[in-house]
Amino acid sequence: MDTLSSIQGQWNELSESRDHWDKIVNALLRPIGMRMIKSLQLTPASVVLDVATGTGEPGLTVAEMFPASLVTGLDISEKMLQLAAKNGHDRRVTNFLTCLSDVVSMPFEDDHFDAVLCRNGVMFFNDIGVGLREMRRVLKKGCLMTISTWGLLDKNLWVAMVLDAAREVTGRKMHNNHVPGMFYCMEPGFMTDWYEAIGMHEIREDELTGIIEFNSADEHWNYVTSVSAAVVNALAGLSEEQREQIREIVKEKITTHIVREKLYFQWTTRITSGVK
């Protein structure tokens, strides 16, 4: 199996979990999507590309907010796009299209879109430089491209504490800063440097924080081990005994995050915008 097929398979497998946890995912990521949409300065009839759209966001929200626009949601996973199309149908959105494609070989002409956005997807690109240049290629001159990435790992404890617990049990570091993954682009200035490298202008990078809520320790564990790519990858191949040891360590650590029997964690993301 080649690299592309392997990556597609991984995201196709995650699509079922994403569908099941869609309510929590949307609650977590909606503020990020709304801030990104605001930064794009869209006009009513904008032609917009949402890269790594997954189950359809934030592209579907753009389509709803601007009914005269045309939004294309692009993703490498066929099953993710099936969910995106279903979500669009259920919400009666008619100006949202899906496109199955790798970001490095998008089937669009140069200078095609009025805006390009990618919410928490760029860190998974196999070749971030090629992917970003391709996104810039399809963007019209003078228009905006906005990307969000997770912020520093230690400011996203809802994931970090699970990776720390896994390290305690296995004796291995469970996160590698030098390979694509959930926190690959977390360092301040990382995306600004890339924007400068591909020739973007008027670059702005901002930090955004928010709160994610879980009803119980079990819900938190089931969510991060099903949806959070960093945790899913870290626990892959571990024995059931090791997973249970990690789970018990996490249960002890999260007690300080419990308020009235619910769990609250701060998340942090970075949003980078620039003009072609």
N, C-alpha and C positions, 0 to 999 in steps of 0.2 A: 504493500500500500504506500503511495507517495505521500509527501508531507501535506499537500492540500487536502487530499481525501481523508487523511487522518484527522486534520483540524475540523473538517466538515462533520465527520463522525462524532467528534467530541461535543460540538455544539448541538448537533441533532439529539444526542443523548440528554444534554442539559435542558432541551426545550420542554420536556415533560415536567421537570422540576420547576422551571420558570412559569409554566402555565399554572401549576398547583399553587405556587407562592406569589402569584401575580399581584394580589392585594398588598402584601407587605413590600414587594419590589417597587410598585408604583408609589406607595406612600413614601418610601425612602428616596426614590430618584426624581419624583415630580418637582421638588424645589430646584433641583439642578437643571432639569429640562426647561423650566420656566425662566430661570436666569439666563440660560443660553439663548432662548427664543427672543427675550428682550434685547440681548446684545446684538442680534442680527439686524435690527432696524428694518424689518420686513415691510414691504408695501402690500396692498390688498391682493394683487395678482402675481405675487412672486413665484418663481419656479425654484423649488427647494430640493436639495438632496440630503437625506438622513442616512449617513453611513453607519453600518453595524446596528441597524434598527432593531434587531432582535424581534420581540413580539410587537413592535410598531411604534415605540416611543423614543424620542419625543415627536417623531414625524406626524403621528395621528393628531396630537394636540395642535401642531402647526396647522394642519388641514382643517381642524375644527375652528380655530381662531380666525383663519383667513379662508373662507369658503370659495373665494375666487382664485385661490392659489392652486398650484399643482405640485404635489409632494411625492417624491419617489423615495421609498424605503429600501435600501440596499443591504443585503446580508449574504454571508457565505453559507448559511444553513437553510436548507429548503424547509425543514420542519418549523424553524423559527418564523419564516415568512408565511407559512400556512397559518400560524397563530396570528400573525400581524394582519393578514387578510381577513381572518375571522373576526378579530377585534374591530377592524374597520367596518365590516358588514354589520356587526352587532350595534355599533354606534352610529350607523347610517352615514358613514363618511364616504363620499363618492369621488373625492379629489385626491385620493391616496393610492399610489401604485406600488407594486413590489418588483424588485429586480434581484435575481439570484446571480451573484457575481463576487469574485474576490476583488478587494479594493485596488490591487495592483494592475488589474486589467479591465477597468470599467468600460462598458460599451456606449460611452457618450462622447459627443464631439467636444472639441476645445471650447472654452468660454460658453458653456451651455446653461449653467445655473446662476441664479441671482444670490443664492446663499448655500453654504455647505456646513453641516454640523455633524458631530460625532460624539455621542454621550457615552463616556466610559468604555470605549471600544478600541481606541488607538493603541493602548498598551498591550493588546493581544496581537497586533500586526506582526507577522513574521519578519517583515522588512519595513520598519517604520519610515525610513527615508523615502523609499519608493512609494509607499502608500500615501504619505503626505504630499509628495510631488504630484501624484495622480489626482488627489483631491484638489490641489491648486490648479491643475491643468483644466479641469472641467468647470472651474469657477470663473465668472466674468470679471474682467478687469474693473477695479474700483469697488468690488463687492467683498463681503465679509465671510470668513470661515471661523467657526467657533468649535472648540474641542474641550471636553472635560475629562479629567483623569482623577483617580483617587489620590488624596493627599498623603502625607507621611503615615507610615504604618502605625507608629505609636500614637497617632491622633485618630486612629480607627480601631479602638480596642475590641469592638465586637468581633473583629477578625483576628487581631494581633494576639489576644489572649489564647485563642485556640492554637495558633501556630507556636506560641511560646510553650504551651502545654505539650504539644507534639514533640517539641525539641527536648523537653524534660524526659519524656518517655523513650524516645528513640536515640537521643544523643546526637542528633543531626539537625543542622539548620534547615528549616523548612521553607525558606524564602530566599531566592537568588535575585539580587538587584540587576544582574547583567543579562538576564534572558527575559523575553516577553512574558508578561503575566500581570496579575491584578494590580501590583504596586510597582511595575517597571518604570513608570513615568512620575513617581511620587515626589521627587525632589523639586523644591522651588527653583524655577528658572529652566527646568529641563525642556518644557515645551516652547518656552520663549526662544531658547537656543535653536531649536529645530525650525521654528517659524522664520527666524533670521536666516538660517541655512538655505531654506527653500525660496527666499526672496519675498516674504510677506512684509507689510509695512504697518505702521500705527498699531503696534503690538501691545496688547494689554493682558496681564495675567493676574487673576484675583483668586483669593481663597474664600471658599464658602463652607460654612458649617451648619449642621442641623442635628436632629435627634431621631434615632430609630427606636421603636418601641416593640417589645415582645411581651406576650401574655404570661410566659413562664420560661424556666430554664430549658425545659424540653423543647419548646417552640424555637428558642434561640439555637439550640444544638441542631435540631432537624433542619432549620433554615440554612445555617452556614455550611452544613455538611452536604446539602443538596444543591444550593444555588451559588454560594461564594466560591469562585473558581480557585482562589488561592488555597482554600481549605480542602475542597474536593481533590485537588491535585496532591496536596500534602498527605492526605490520609489514604490515597490510592495505594493498594498493595500492603497496607498494614493489617495485622491480624485482628480478629475481633477482640481479643484480650487487650491489645494495645489501644484500640479505639475506645474501649470502656475505661481504661486507665486515664486516657486523655480527657474523656468526658467527665470523670470524677474530679480531676484537677480543675477543669473549667467551672464546674458547679461550685467549688470552693471559692474560686476567684471572683465570681460574679456577684457575690453577696452584697458588695458595696454599691452595686448598681440597681438593687431592688428597692422600689418605692411603692408602698401599698400593693405588694405582691406582683407588681409588674417590673420588667427590666427596661432600663433606659440607657442608651449609649450615645455618645456624640460621634458623629461622622464628619469627616473633612474631605473636601474635594478641591481641585484647582481648575479654574475655567480660563482658557486662553483664547483670545480673539485677535484677528488681524485682517488687514485689507490686502488684496492682490494688486 
